C-alpha cells in the first residue's frame, strides 16, 4: 500500500555498529507500508519507547524499520543523545549470558561440595566439616543475588533480564537444596548415626533433581538464544 508520510530521516543503523549520528531534516515521501517484520519466525512487537505502535516501510527500494523495536528483538537496548543526534545500541544480551554462565559455575561447584559430603557419609573415616569450603562459595552466591537486584534496578536495568526468569527460579531452588543438604551433613558430622546419614541422603536425592533441572534451564537458554549469536559460551 502506497501512502505519503512526513518523515524525519534518522531511521536505521546497522546492528554491527555501536552508534549512528545523523543530520535531521523534514521532507514528505511516498512509501510502501504494511511491511511485516519477523525474528526467528515470530512477528516483532513494533512499538516505540512509549509503547505506541510503529511500522516498517519501503522507500526507493530500501526497507526502513524502527531501530528500537528491531534492536530489542536482537537483545539490544537503545539510547539517544539529542545533543549529538547519536543513537547508541547497547548489547544487554551478552550481560545476560555472562550471568547465566556464572550461575551454572556456582551450581557446579556447590554440587561438587555435596558430592564430597556424600563421600563422607559413605565413609565415616574421611568425614570432615565442609563449612569453610561452603563459606568460600557463599560470597559468590551473595554476589550473584546482588547482581539480580542490580539488573532489575533503574541504574542497571537490563531489557533482557526476563529471559533469565526460569533459570533464576530453578537456580534458587537448587541453591536452597544444596544448602539444606550441607546443613544436614553438618548435623551428621556432629552425630554420625544412621538416622542423620539417611536424612542427608534424602536431601542429596533432592539436590540431584534440582541441580539437573537448573542446569537444563540454563542450557536451554544458551541453546535457544545464544547459539545464533555465536557468543562462544
Z-matrix of the N, CA and C atoms (Angstrom, degrees):
N
C 1 1.452
C 2 1.519 1 108.47
N 3 1.328 2 116.08 1 129.60
C 4 1.452 3 121.10 2 178.78
C 5 1.527 4 109.81 3 -91.61
N 6 1.321 5 116.83 4 139.44
C 7 1.453 6 119.66 5 171.58
C 8 1.513 7 108.99 6 -155.69
N 9 1.309 8 115.33 7 160.18
C 10 1.459 9 121.33 8 -178.60
C 11 1.518 10 108.16 9 -102.20
N 12 1.328 11 116.49 10 132.75
C 13 1.459 12 119.91 11 178.64
C 14 1.517 13 109.58 12 -137.75
N 15 1.351 14 117.74 13 145.99
C 16 1.457 15 119.77 14 168.95
C 17 1.517 16 108.19 15 -76.59
N 18 1.296 17 118.39 16 123.82
C 19 1.458 18 121.09 17 -175.51
C 20 1.508 19 110.78 18 -122.90
N 21 1.339 20 116.28 19 138.50
C 22 1.458 21 121.75 20 169.29
C 23 1.520 22 106.12 21 -93.61
N 24 1.319 23 117.77 22 113.01
C 25 1.463 24 120.38 23 -172.26
C 26 1.518 25 109.73 24 -81.72
N 27 1.350 26 113.07 25 87.77
C 28 1.459 27 121.13 26 175.35
C 29 1.522 28 109.30 27 -125.47
N 30 1.301 29 117.85 28 5.35
C 31 1.441 30 124.07 29 -141.63
C 32 1.517 31 117.93 30 -58.54
N 33 1.297 32 119.65 31 -72.01
C 34 1.459 33 117.23 32 -159.30
C 35 1.511 34 112.67 33 -126.55
N 36 1.307 35 117.51 34 129.62
C 37 1.460 36 122.72 35 175.09
C 38 1.517 37 108.53 36 -111.28
N 39 1.320 38 117.31 37 144.19
C 40 1.459 39 120.15 38 176.98
C 41 1.511 40 110.19 39 -64.58
N 42 1.326 41 116.85 40 144.62
C 43 1.456 42 121.21 41 -175.41
C 44 1.523 43 112.60 42 -74.31
N 45 1.318 44 117.39 43 -12.78
C 46 1.460 45 119.07 44 179.84
C 47 1.525 46 111.56 45 -80.11
N 48 1.315 47 117.68 46 -7.10
C 49 1.456 48 121.21 47 176.63
C 50 1.512 49 108.51 48 -102.89
N 51 1.327 50 116.07 49 160.43
C 52 1.461 51 119.27 50 -177.53
C 53 1.520 52 112.02 51 -93.66
N 54 1.308 53 118.31 52 -22.11
C 55 1.460 54 119.08 53 179.54
C 56 1.522 55 109.76 54 -156.38
N 57 1.315 56 114.56 55 165.61
C 58 1.452 57 120.34 56 -177.91
C 59 1.517 58 108.47 57 -147.46
N 60 1.317 59 117.84 58 128.33
C 61 1.456 60 122.72 59 178.56
C 62 1.519 61 108.58 60 -112.07
N 63 1.329 62 117.35 61 142.85
C 64 1.461 63 120.04 62 -177.79
C 65 1.523 64 110.09 63 -147.65
N 66 1.313 65 115.14 64 151.33
C 67 1.458 66 120.47 65 171.50
C 68 1.523 67 107.76 66 -83.22
N 69 1.315 68 117.30 67 147.59
C 70 1.454 69 122.37 68 -176.80
C 71 1.521 70 110.41 69 -107.01
N 72 1.329 71 114.79 70 131.04
C 73 1.459 72 119.20 71 172.75
C 74 1.514 73 107.61 72 -151.50
N 75 1.336 74 116.30 73 161.89
C 76 1.454 75 120.76 74 -177.04
C 77 1.529 76 109.85 75 -113.06
N 78 1.334 77 114.29 76 141.07
C 79 1.456 78 120.59 77 172.86
C 80 1.522 79 107.58 78 -157.49
N 81 1.283 80 117.53 79 157.87
C 82 1.453 81 122.54 80 176.52
C 83 1.515 82 108.85 81 -96.83
N 84 1.321 83 115.82 82 129.30
C 85 1.451 84 120.51 83 -177.21
C 86 1.519 85 109.84 84 -129.23
N 87 1.323 86 116.03 85 157.59
C 88 1.458 87 121.71 86 175.03
C 89 1.518 88 108.04 87 -103.54
N 90 1.328 89 116.15 88 123.54
C 91 1.455 90 120.22 89 -175.10
C 92 1.523 91 110.28 90 -125.88
N 93 1.327 92 114.93 91 163.59
C 94 1.461 93 121.94 92 171.23
C 95 1.520 94 107.16 93 -98.96
N 96 1.320 95 116.93 94 118.13
C 97 1.459 96 121.08 95 -177.59
C 98 1.524 97 110.06 96 -102.62
N 99 1.320 98 116.46 97 -173.76
C 100 1.457 99 120.61 98 179.98
C 101 1.513 100 113.44 99 77.73
N 102 1.343 101 116.44 100 23.79
C 103 1.461 102 120.79 101 179.84
C 104 1.530 103 109.53 102 -83.53
N 105 1.292 104 116.57 103 124.54
C 106 1.466 105 121.26 104 177.96
C 107 1.526 106 109.79 105 -91.11
N 108 1.334 107 115.83 106 139.33
C 109 1.462 108 121.06 107 179.12
C 110 1.519 109 108.68 108 -121.77
N 111 1.325 110 116.46 109 126.91
C 112 1.459 111 121.78 110 179.48
C 113 1.524 112 109.78 111 -121.86
N 114 1.323 113 114.85 112 151.15
C 115 1.462 114 121.70 113 173.81
C 116 1.518 115 108.06 114 -130.49
N 117 1.334 116 116.52 115 122.37
C 118 1.468 117 120.83 116 -175.40
C 119 1.528 118 111.29 117 53.29
N 120 1.323 119 114.84 118 43.44
C 121 1.478 120 122.76 119 176.76
C 122 1.522 121 113.53 120 67.83
N 123 1.318 122 117.90 121 15.49
C 124 1.456 123 121.35 122 176.44
C 125 1.523 124 109.69 123 -123.17
N 126 1.329 125 115.97 124 138.99
C 127 1.460 126 120.42 125 -178.95
C 128 1.523 127 110.46 126 -64.76
N 129 1.319 128 116.58 127 137.65
C 130 1.462 129 122.19 128 178.02
C 131 1.523 130 109.13 129 -82.18
N 132 1.314 131 116.27 130 137.38
C 133 1.459 132 122.07 131 175.72
C 134 1.521 133 107.77 132 -74.39
N 135 1.311 134 116.90 133 100.21
C 136 1.467 135 121.66 134 -172.69
C 137 1.534 136 110.00 135 -87.58
N 138 1.321 137 115.70 136 92.48
C 139 1.455 138 121.27 137 177.54
C 140 1.517 139 109.60 138 -136.02
N 141 1.331 140 116.30 139 158.88
C 142 1.453 141 120.33 140 176.91
C 143 1.531 142 109.34 141 -90.40
N 144 1.342 143 116.33 142 -171.42
C 145 1.465 144 120.98 143 -176.24
C 146 1.524 145 112.08 144 -62.97
N 147 1.328 146 117.71 145 -22.96
C 148 1.466 147 122.41 146 -179.55
C 149 1.520 148 112.74 147 -95.96
N 150 1.340 149 117.02 148 4.36
C 151 1.450 150 120.39 149 180.00
C 152 1.513 151 114.53 150 84.39
N 153 1.338 152 117.16 151 7.03
C 154 1.465 153 121.24 152 179.81
C 155 1.527 154 109.66 153 -81.51
N 156 1.318 155 116.31 154 137.49
C 157 1.459 156 120.85 155 -178.34
C 158 1.531 157 111.15 156 -63.85
N 159 1.310 158 116.24 157 135.35
C 160 1.464 159 122.94 158 175.76
C 161 1.525 160 107.02 159 -130.05
N 162 1.327 161 116.66 160 169.24
C 163 1.450 162 118.76 161 -175.80
C 164 1.523 163 112.00 162 -142.18
N 165 1.313 164 114.62 163 158.47
C 166 1.461 165 121.45 164 173.75
C 167 1.533 166 108.34 165 -87.75
N 168 1.348 167 116.49 166 157.85
C 169 1.460 168 119.60 167 176.74
C 170 1.523 169 109.38 168 -152.20
N 171 1.300 170 114.73 169 165.30
C 172 1.463 171 121.08 170 178.12
C 173 1.528 172 108.68 171 -112.80
N 174 1.338 173 115.42 172 132.21
C 175 1.462 174 120.74 173 179.97
C 176 1.529 175 108.04 174 -137.53
N 177 1.321 176 115.36 175 121.90
C 178 1.466 177 121.39 176 -179.95
C 179 1.530 178 112.46 177 52.45
N 180 1.325 179 115.78 178 40.71
C 181 1.457 180 120.08 179 175.81
C 182 1.509 181 115.12 180 82.70
N 183 1.322 182 117.68 181 -0.19
C 184 1.463 183 121.63 182 178.90
C 185 1.526 184 109.47 183 -112.77
N 186 1.339 185 115.64 184 135.47
C 187 1.461 186 120.82 185 178.45
C 188 1.521 187 109.49 186 -90.61
N 189 1.318 188 116.47 187 127.64
C 190 1.462 189 123.30 188 178.24
C 191 1.527 190 108.70 189 -110.78
N 192 1.317 191 115.95 190 133.05
C 193 1.464 192 120.00 191 -179.52
C 194 1.523 193 109.31 192 -127.60
N 195 1.339 194 117.67 193 152.20
C 196 1.471 195 120.37 194 175.43
C 197 1.523 196 110.02 195 -64.08
N 198 1.299 197 116.63 196 118.88
C 199 1.461 198 120.39 197 -171.18
C 200 1.520 199 112.56 198 -64.61
N 201 1.330 200 118.41 199 -35.31
C 202 1.463 201 120.12 200 -179.21
C 203 1.526 202 110.61 201 -65.51
N 204 1.326 203 117.04 202 -47.01
C 205 1.460 204 120.71 203 -176.84
C 206 1.524 205 111.35 204 -62.36
N 207 1.322 206 116.56 205 -43.36
C 208 1.462 207 120.18 206 -178.22
C 209 1.524 208 111.15 207 -73.71
N 210 1.321 209 117.17 208 -40.50
C 211 1.461 210 120.30 209 179.14
C 212 1.525 211 111.07 210 -62.22
N 213 1.322 212 117.41 211 -41.37
C 214 1.461 213 120.32 212 178.52
C 215 1.525 214 111.18 213 -61.73
N 216 1.329 215 116.59 214 -35.33
C 217 1.463 216 119.86 215 177.55
C 218 1.526 217 110.97 216 -64.91
N 219 1.323 218 116.40 217 -28.78
C 220 1.458 219 121.54 218 178.09
C 221 1.523 220 112.09 219 -88.17
N 222 1.328 221 116.36 220 6.73
C 223 1.460 222 119.53 221 178.09
C 224 1.506 223 113.61 222 82.36
N 225 1.312 224 118.14 223 26.91
C 226 1.468 225 121.59 224 -179.69
C 227 1.520 226 110.08 225 -122.15
N 228 1.318 227 116.01 226 156.42
C 229 1.458 228 121.98 227 176.20
C 230 1.523 229 108.44 228 -111.70
N 231 1.324 230 115.58 229 164.38
C 232 1.456 231 120.95 230 -173.87
C 233 1.523 232 110.69 231 -123.16
N 234 1.335 233 115.86 232 140.22
C 235 1.450 234 121.89 233 171.38
C 236 1.521 235 109.34 234 -130.05
N 237 1.321 236 116.55 235 152.76
C 238 1.472 237 119.39 236 -179.48
C 239 1.514 238 109.78 237 -136.63
N 240 1.327 239 116.07 238 125.51
C 241 1.452 240 123.15 239 177.68
C 242 1.520 241 108.12 240 -100.22
N 243 1.335 242 116.72 241 107.96
C 244 1.460 243 120.61 242 -177.00
C 245 1.531 244 111.93 243 -65.78
N 246 1.322 245 117.35 244 -31.36
C 247 1.469 246 120.43 245 -177.77
C 248 1.522 247 111.89 246 -66.28
N 249 1.304 248 116.50 247 -40.22
C 250 1.470 249 120.29 248 -178.74
C 251 1.520 250 112.56 249 -104.28
N 252 1.343 251 116.91 250 -0.86
C 253 1.466 252 122.79 251 -176.41
C 254 1.527 253 110.21 252 50.73
N 255 1.331 254 114.71 253 51.04
C 256 1.455 255 120.88 254 -177.91
C 257 1.522 256 110.57 255 -117.31
N 258 1.311 257 115.92 256 127.44
C 259 1.456 258 122.17 257 173.98
C 260 1.524 259 107.59 258 -94.36
N 261 1.326 260 117.13 259 126.81
C 262 1.459 261 121.59 260 179.49
C 263 1.517 262 109.89 261 -113.69
N 264 1.310 263 116.47 262 137.10
C 265 1.457 264 122.48 263 -179.97
C 266 1.527 265 108.41 264 -110.68
N 267 1.328 266 116.74 265 122.22
C 268 1.459 267 122.12 266 -178.03
C 269 1.526 268 109.43 267 -108.13
N 270 1.318 269 116.33 268 127.36
C 271 1.458 270 121.04 269 -177.37
C 272 1.529 271 110.36 270 -87.88
N 273 1.333 272 116.54 271 82.92
C 274 1.458 273 121.57 272 179.86
C 275 1.528 274 111.77 273 -69.35
N 276 1.331 275 117.34 274 -22.77
C 277 1.455 276 119.22 275 -173.84
C 278 1.530 277 112.54 276 -67.68
N 279 1.324 278 116.98 277 -35.25
C 280 1.467 279 119.34 278 177.87
C 281 1.525 280 110.68 279 -61.67
N 282 1.323 281 116.51 280 -35.66
C 283 1.462 282 121.01 281 177.68
C 284 1.523 283 110.71 282 -64.99
N 285 1.322 284 116.66 283 -41.07
C 286 1.455 285 121.40 284 177.78
C 287 1.527 286 110.00 285 -61.26
N 288 1.321 287 117.11 286 -42.85
C 289 1.465 288 120.68 287 -179.61
C 290 1.527 289 111.33 288 -65.78
N 291 1.328 290 116.97 289 -37.46
C 292 1.468 291 120.05 290 178.16
C 293 1.527 292 110.32 291 -63.89
N 294 1.336 293 116.79 292 -39.53
C 295 1.466 294 121.10 293 177.97
C 296 1.530 295 110.21 294 -64.64
N 297 1.328 296 116.44 295 -45.48
C 298 1.466 297 120.22 296 179.82
C 299 1.527 298 110.84 297 -61.95
N 300 1.317 299 116.89 298 -38.68
C 301 1.464 300 121.09 299 179.60
C 302 1.527 301 110.91 300 -63.79
N 303 1.329 302 117.27 301 -42.32
C 304 1.465 303 120.61 302 179.27
C 305 1.528 304 110.87 303 -69.46
N 306 1.327 305 117.58 304 -36.58
C 307 1.462 306 120.39 305 175.43
C 308 1.525 307 110.16 306 -58.20
N 309 1.314 308 116.60 307 -45.64
C 310 1.464 309 121.35 308 179.80
C 311 1.523 310 110.93 309 -62.51
N 312 1.322 311 116.87 310 -40.70
C 313 1.465 312 121.34 311 179.83
C 314 1.524 313 111.47 312 -64.66
N 315 1.323 314 116.69 313 -43.59
C 316 1.467 315 120.99 314 178.55
C 317 1.525 316 110.35 315 -61.76
N 318 1.313 317 116.31 316 -45.75
C 319 1.460 318 120.39 317 179.33
C 320 1.528 319 111.28 318 -59.21
N 321 1.321 320 116.85 319 -43.59
C 322 1.466 321 120.68 320 -179.77
C 323 1.522 322 111.15 321 -62.21
N 324 1.328 323 116.36 322 -42.87
C 325 1.465 324 120.14 323 -179.14
C 326 1.527 325 111.11 324 -66.79
N 327 1.334 326 116.96 325 -40.85
C 328 1.464 327 120.22 326 179.69
C 329 1.531 328 110.13 327 -67.68
N 330 1.316 329 116.10 328 -39.99
C 331 1.465 330 120.44 329 179.03
C 332 1.532 331 110.23 330 -61.91
N 333 1.317 332 116.95 331 -39.84
C 334 1.463 333 120.37 332 178.32
C 335 1.535 334 111.29 333 -63.77
N 336 1.327 335 116.17 334 -36.01
C 337 1.468 336 119.65 335 176.26
C 338 1.522 337 110.41 336 -62.18
N 339 1.340 338 116.37 337 -45.94
C 340 1.464 339 120.76 338 -179.61
C 341 1.531 340 110.42 339 -63.68
N 342 1.323 341 117.49 340 -35.46
C 343 1.466 342 120.37 341 177.02
C 344 1.531 343 110.66 342 -63.89
N 345 1.339 344 115.87 343 -39.47
C 346 1.467 345 119.00 344 177.50
C 347 1.527 346 110.63 345 -65.76
N 348 1.333 347 116.05 346 -35.87
C 349 1.464 348 119.85 347 176.98
C 350 1.532 349 110.59 348 -64.64
N 351 1.335 350 115.97 349 -38.06
C 352 1.462 351 120.03 350 177.52
C 353 1.527 352 110.14 351 -60.84
N 354 1.336 353 115.70 352 -39.00
C 355 1.461 354 119.96 353 177.72
C 356 1.533 355 110.55 354 -61.57
N 357 1.347 356 115.51 355 -39.10
C 358 1.455 357 119.95 356 179.35
C 359 1.513 358 112.53 357 -66.10
N 360 1.323 359 116.66 358 -37.38
C 361 1.461 360 120.35 359 178.58
C 362 1.525 361 110.26 360 -69.12
N 363 1.334 362 116.01 361 -37.95
C 364 1.461 363 120.33 362 -179.09
C 365 1.523 364 111.90 363 -71.66
N 366 1.339 365 116.07 364 -29.01
C 367 1.471 366 120.25 365 -178.25
C 368 1.526 367 107.87 366 -133.97
N 369 1.311 368 116.38 367 92.83
C 370 1.460 369 121.78 368 -172.87
C 371 1.520 370 112.61 369 -59.10
N 372 1.314 371 117.61 370 -24.78
C 373 1.468 372 120.04 371 -177.59
C 374 1.526 373 112.16 372 -67.87
N 375 1.338 374 117.72 373 -20.67
C 376 1.475 375 120.30 374 -179.93
C 377 1.532 376 111.04 375 -109.39
N 378 1.321 377 116.86 376 5.61
C 379 1.463 378 120.30 377 -177.43
C 380 1.528 379 111.11 378 -72.10
N 381 1.312 380 115.98 379 119.65
C 382 1.468 381 121.69 380 176.81
C 383 1.518 382 109.37 381 -135.65
N 384 1.309 383 117.04 382 159.26
C 385 1.461 384 122.00 383 179.79
C 386 1.527 385 110.68 384 -64.20
N 387 1.330 386 115.54 385 141.88
C 388 1.467 387 121.82 386 178.03
C 389 1.525 388 111.51 387 -108.79
N 390 1.335 389 116.79 388 14.66
C 391 1.468 390 120.21 389 -174.94
C 392 1.518 391 112.42 390 -57.42
N 393 1.328 392 118.27 391 -44.39
C 394 1.459 393 120.67 392 -177.03
C 395 1.524 394 111.31 393 -65.92
N 396 1.329 395 116.05 394 -39.61
C 397 1.461 396 120.01 395 179.01
C 398 1.517 397 111.21 396 -65.40
N 399 1.329 398 116.38 397 -42.66
C 400 1.460 399 121.01 398 178.65
C 401 1.526 400 110.53 399 -65.80
N 402 1.332 401 116.82 400 -38.08
C 403 1.472 402 120.82 401 -179.76
C 404 1.520 403 110.75 402 -60.90
N 405 1.329 404 117.32 403 -38.31
C 406 1.465 405 120.65 404 178.08
C 407 1.528 406 111.02 405 -63.51
N 408 1.327 407 116.25 406 -38.11
C 409 1.466 408 120.66 407 179.51
C 410 1.525 409 111.53 408 -74.55
N 411 1.337 410 116.97 409 -28.37
C 412 1.466 411 120.93 410 -178.65
C 413 1.523 412 112.32 411 -56.72
N 414 1.330 413 116.73 412 -34.84
C 415 1.465 414 119.85 413 -179.92
C 416 1.517 415 110.82 414 -62.98
N 417 1.322 416 117.13 415 -43.03
C 418 1.461 417 120.66 416 178.46
C 419 1.528 418 110.96 417 -66.52
N 420 1.331 419 115.90 418 -38.69
C 421 1.465 420 119.71 419 178.89
C 422 1.526 421 110.45 420 -63.87
N 423 1.333 422 117.09 421 -44.55
C 424 1.470 423 121.01 422 178.06
C 425 1.523 424 110.68 423 -62.47
N 426 1.325 425 116.77 424 -42.24
C 427 1.467 426 120.31 425 179.22
C 428 1.520 427 111.37 426 -62.14
N 429 1.328 428 116.06 427 -36.46
C 430 1.466 429 119.16 428 179.22
C 431 1.522 430 111.26 429 -66.28
N 432 1.327 431 116.95 430 -42.72
C 433 1.470 432 118.90 431 177.45
C 434 1.528 433 111.13 432 -65.10
N 435 1.326 434 117.34 433 -35.73
C 436 1.466 435 120.76 434 174.57
C 437 1.531 436 110.78 435 -62.67
N 438 1.323 437 115.95 436 -36.73
C 439 1.462 438 120.57 437 178.03
C 440 1.520 439 110.97 438 -64.87
N 441 1.331 440 116.74 439 -42.14
C 442 1.464 441 120.15 440 176.85
C 443 1.528 442 110.57 441 -56.74
N 444 1.316 443 115.70 442 -45.68
C 445 1.468 444 120.61 443 -178.96
C 446 1.524 445 110.75 444 -63.91
N 447 1.333 446 115.92 445 -42.87
C 448 1.466 447 120.00 446 -178.06
C 449 1.533 448 111.23 447 -63.90
N 450 1.329 449 117.01 448 -42.03
C 451 1.465 450 120.00 449 -176.40
C 452 1.522 451 112.80 450 -71.54
N 453 1.323 452 117.39 451 -10.95
C 454 1.460 453 120.36 452 174.47
C 455 1.528 454 111.78 453 -106.04
N 456 1.328 455 116.33 454 3.40
C 457 1.465 456 120.65 455 178.89
C 458 1.523 457 110.24 456 -88.13
N 459 1.314 458 115.93 457 169.37
C 460 1.462 459 120.68 458 179.86
C 461 1.531 460 111.06 459 -64.38
N 462 1.326 461 116.61 460 -38.88
C 463 1.467 462 120.32 461 -178.19
C 464 1.529 463 112.69 462 -71.08
N 465 1.318 464 116.87 463 -37.36
C 466 1.458 465 119.55 464 -174.77
C 467 1.509 466 114.19 465 -109.11
N 468 1.330 467 117.36 466 15.16
C 469 1.461 468 122.45 467 -173.30
C 470 1.524 469 112.16 468 -47.98
N 471 1.339 470 115.48 469 126.59
C 472 1.459 471 121.85 470 179.43
C 473 1.519 472 108.36 471 -119.72
N 474 1.333 473 116.48 472 120.57
C 475 1.462 474 120.99 473 -173.91
C 476 1.523 475 112.92 474 -66.15
N 477 1.335 476 117.14 475 -17.30
C 478 1.461 477 120.70 476 -176.90
C 479 1.525 478 113.03 477 -106.25
N 480 1.328 479 116.53 478 10.44
C 481 1.460 480 119.80 479 -175.72
C 482 1.528 481 112.13 480 -59.80
N 483 1.329 482 117.25 481 -31.74
C 484 1.469 483 120.39 482 -178.65
C 485 1.521 484 112.06 483 -61.69
N 486 1.336 485 117.49 484 -22.94
C 487 1.462 486 119.86 485 178.24
C 488 1.522 487 111.56 486 -62.70
N 489 1.333 488 116.38 487 -21.79
C 490 1.460 489 121.59 488 -178.17
C 491 1.529 490 113.26 489 -88.86
N 492 1.321 491 117.63 490 -3.20
C 493 1.467 492 120.62 491 -170.49
C 494 1.520 493 113.12 492 -53.22
N 495 1.320 494 117.09 493 -53.14
C 496 1.467 495 119.54 494 -178.01
C 497 1.521 496 110.88 495 -65.66
N 498 1.321 497 116.79 496 -41.80
C 499 1.468 498 120.30 497 179.78
C 500 1.519 499 111.25 498 -62.29
N 501 1.323 500 117.05 499 -41.38
C 502 1.464 501 120.68 500 -179.46
C 503 1.528 502 110.59 501 -66.11
N 504 1.325 503 116.79 502 -42.93
C 505 1.466 504 119.79 503 179.55
C 506 1.530 505 111.29 504 -59.72
N 507 1.317 506 115.87 505 -45.16
C 508 1.471 507 119.77 506 -178.83
C 509 1.529 508 110.83 507 -74.11
N 510 1.328 509 116.66 508 -32.73
C 511 1.467 510 120.81 509 174.98
C 512 1.526 511 110.13 510 -61.22
N 513 1.332 512 115.84 511 -47.29
C 514 1.467 513 120.35 512 -179.56
C 515 1.533 514 110.88 513 -61.51
N 516 1.329 515 116.09 514 -43.07
C 517 1.468 516 119.95 515 178.94
C 518 1.526 517 110.83 516 -60.72
N 519 1.337 518 116.37 517 -43.05
C 520 1.467 519 120.47 518 -179.44
C 521 1.526 520 111.40 519 -67.30
N 522 1.324 521 117.07 520 -39.82
C 523 1.470 522 120.47 521 178.37
C 524 1.524 523 110.11 522 -62.50
N 525 1.327 524 116.96 523 -43.58
C 526 1.463 525 120.66 524 179.10
C 527 1.535 526 111.11 525 -64.44
N 528 1.331 527 116.98 526 -36.27
C 529 1.464 528 120.51 527 177.92
C 530 1.525 529 110.76 528 -66.73
N 531 1.330 530 116.25 529 -41.83
C 532 1.472 531 120.25 530 177.65
C 533 1.527 532 110.55 531 -63.42
N 534 1.329 533 115.53 532 -40.89
C 535 1.463 534 120.02 533 178.64
C 536 1.528 535 110.97 534 -62.25
N 537 1.321 536 116.37 535 -44.29
C 538 1.465 537 120.69 536 179.91
C 539 1.526 538 110.87 537 -63.38
N 540 1.338 539 116.24 538 -39.51
C 541 1.462 540 120.27 539 178.85
C 542 1.517 541 110.77 540 -66.09
N 543 1.318 542 116.17 541 -42.01
C 544 1.470 543 120.80 542 -179.73
C 545 1.525 544 110.90 543 -64.40
N 546 1.327 545 116.20 544 -41.90
C 547 1.467 546 119.48 545 177.39
C 548 1.526 547 110.63 546 -63.54
N 549 1.325 548 116.78 547 -39.63
C 550 1.458 549 120.94 548 177.76
C 551 1.531 550 110.63 549 -64.36
N 552 1.343 551 115.48 550 -37.87
C 553 1.466 552 119.78 551 178.96
C 554 1.530 553 110.92 552 -64.84
N 555 1.326 554 117.49 553 -41.41
C 556 1.462 555 120.54 554 179.37
C 557 1.531 556 110.68 555 -64.67
N 558 1.342 557 116.52 556 -32.89
C 559 1.465 558 119.61 557 173.99
C 560 1.527 559 109.83 558 -63.77
N 561 1.313 560 115.94 559 -40.88
C 562 1.464 561 120.88 560 177.83
C 563 1.533 562 110.98 561 -63.39
N 564 1.336 563 116.30 562 -40.36
C 565 1.468 564 119.59 563 179.08
C 566 1.529 565 109.85 564 -60.11
N 567 1.334 566 116.41 565 -38.14
C 568 1.455 567 120.15 566 -179.97
C 569 1.515 568 113.14 567 -71.49
N 570 1.332 569 115.95 568 -28.55
C 571 1.459 570 120.02 569 -178.79
C 572 1.533 571 108.15 570 -149.69
N 573 1.326 572 115.40 571 94.98
C 574 1.463 573 120.29 572 -171.41
C 575 1.535 574 111.75 573 -83.96
N 576 1.330 575 114.86 574 70.60
C 577 1.461 576 119.54 575 175.92
C 578 1.529 577 110.10 576 -110.95
N 579 1.320 578 116.52 577 170.46
C 580 1.467 579 121.33 578 -176.01
C 581 1.524 580 112.05 579 -64.63
N 582 1.324 581 116.13 580 -35.15
C 583 1.467 582 119.17 581 -179.59
C 584 1.527 583 110.24 582 -60.79
N 585 1.325 584 117.85 583 -49.86
C 586 1.463 585 121.12 584 -179.84
C 587 1.523 586 111.88 585 -66.61
N 588 1.331 587 116.67 586 -33.36
C 589 1.463 588 120.28 587 176.79
C 590 1.527 589 110.50 588 -63.95
N 591 1.318 590 116.43 589 -44.57
C 592 1.464 591 120.35 590 179.97
C 593 1.526 592 112.10 591 -67.52
N 594 1.324 593 116.72 592 -35.93
C 595 1.471 594 120.23 593 176.33
C 596 1.523 595 110.52 594 -61.12
N 597 1.336 596 115.87 595 -42.68
C 598 1.461 597 118.98 596 178.00
C 599 1.528 598 110.79 597 -64.35
N 600 1.316 599 117.77 598 -43.40
C 601 1.469 600 121.07 599 -178.68
C 602 1.529 601 110.67 600 -60.75
N 603 1.334 602 116.52 601 -38.47
C 604 1.469 603 119.81 602 175.42
C 605 1.531 604 110.47 603 -60.63
N 606 1.324 605 116.27 604 -44.74
C 607 1.463 606 120.68 605 178.65
C 608 1.527 607 110.55 606 -63.70
N 609 1.327 608 115.86 607 -37.88
C 610 1.461 609 120.79 608 -178.79
C 611 1.529 610 111.18 609 -62.05
N 612 1.324 611 117.43 610 -41.60
C 613 1.468 612 120.46 611 179.46
C 614 1.534 613 110.82 612 -62.01
N 615 1.314 614 116.94 613 -36.42
C 616 1.467 615 120.57 614 176.88
C 617 1.530 616 110.03 615 -65.87
N 618 1.330 617 116.44 616 -41.71
C 619 1.465 618 121.19 617 178.49
C 620 1.520 619 110.74 618 -58.30
N 621 1.320 620 116.95 619 -45.07
C 622 1.470 621 120.87 620 -178.99
C 623 1.528 622 110.75 621 -56.61
N 624 1.328 623 116.40 622 -46.95
C 625 1.468 624 120.43 623 -178.49
C 626 1.529 625 111.41 624 -67.63
N 627 1.327 626 116.57 625 -45.56
C 628 1.466 627 120.01 626 -176.95
C 629 1.526 628 111.39 627 -69.16
N 630 1.319 629 116.64 628 -37.47
C 631 1.468 630 120.72 629 177.30
C 632 1.526 631 110.37 630 -62.42
N 633 1.317 632 117.10 631 -46.00
C 634 1.466 633 120.98 632 -179.99
C 635 1.528 634 110.92 633 -62.15
N 636 1.328 635 116.85 634 -41.68
C 637 1.469 636 120.91 635 -179.71
C 638 1.525 637 111.21 636 -64.15
N 639 1.340 638 117.09 637 -41.49
C 640 1.460 639 121.07 638 -179.31
C 641 1.524 640 111.49 639 -67.53
N 642 1.319 641 116.41 640 -45.80
C 643 1.461 642 119.55 641 -179.90
C 644 1.523 643 111.30 642 -65.97
N 645 1.313 644 117.30 643 -33.83
C 646 1.461 645 120.45 644 176.52
C 647 1.522 646 111.14 645 -65.51
N 648 1.328 647 116.74 646 -42.29
C 649 1.466 648 120.51 647 178.76
C 650 1.523 649 110.97 648 -62.00
N 651 1.325 650 116.95 649 -40.85
C 652 1.457 651 120.73 650 179.05
C 653 1.525 652 110.38 651 -68.19
N 654 1.329 653 116.79 652 -42.24
C 655 1.464 654 120.46 653 177.97
C 656 1.525 655 111.05 654 -61.67
N 657 1.328 656 116.50 655 -39.35
C 658 1.463 657 120.87 656 178.42
C 659 1.524 658 110.67 657 -63.30
N 660 1.321 659 116.45 658 -38.22
C 661 1.462 660 120.20 659 177.56
C 662 1.522 661 110.59 660 -59.98
N 663 1.326 662 116.54 661 -47.91
C 664 1.464 663 119.85 662 179.72
C 665 1.529 664 110.84 663 -63.90
N 666 1.321 665 116.56 664 -41.81
C 667 1.459 666 120.05 665 -176.93
C 668 1.520 667 111.49 666 -66.66
N 669 1.330 668 116.50 667 -42.14
C 670 1.453 669 120.79 668 -174.96
C 671 1.524 670 113.45 669 -78.24
N 672 1.344 671 116.59 670 -33.39
C 673 1.458 672 118.82 671 -171.90
C 674 1.528 673 114.65 672 -119.47
N 675 1.321 674 117.70 673 -23.38
C 676 1.460 675 119.42 674 -172.17
C 677 1.511 676 114.70 675 -94.73
N 678 1.316 677 117.08 676 -36.82
C 679 1.455 678 119.24 677 -172.15
C 680 1.533 679 112.27 678 -60.88
N 681 1.323 680 115.86 679 -38.95
C 682 1.462 681 117.44 680 179.79
C 683 1.527 682 111.78 681 -70.20
N 684 1.343 683 116.73 682 -20.09
C 685 1.465 684 120.29 683 175.95
C 686 1.521 685 112.58 684 -84.34
N 687 1.355 686 116.48 685 -11.71
C 688 1.467 687 122.29 686 -179.47
C 689 1.515 688 110.77 687 51.90
N 690 1.354 689 115.36 688 54.00
C 691 1.465 690 120.95 689 -177.38
C 692 1.520 691 112.63 690 -85.26
N 693 1.307 692 116.99 691 -9.23
C 694 1.453 693 119.38 692 174.92
C 695 1.512 694 115.65 693 82.94
N 696 1.336 695 118.31 694 12.17
C 697 1.461 696 119.85 695 178.12
C 698 1.525 697 108.95 696 -84.58
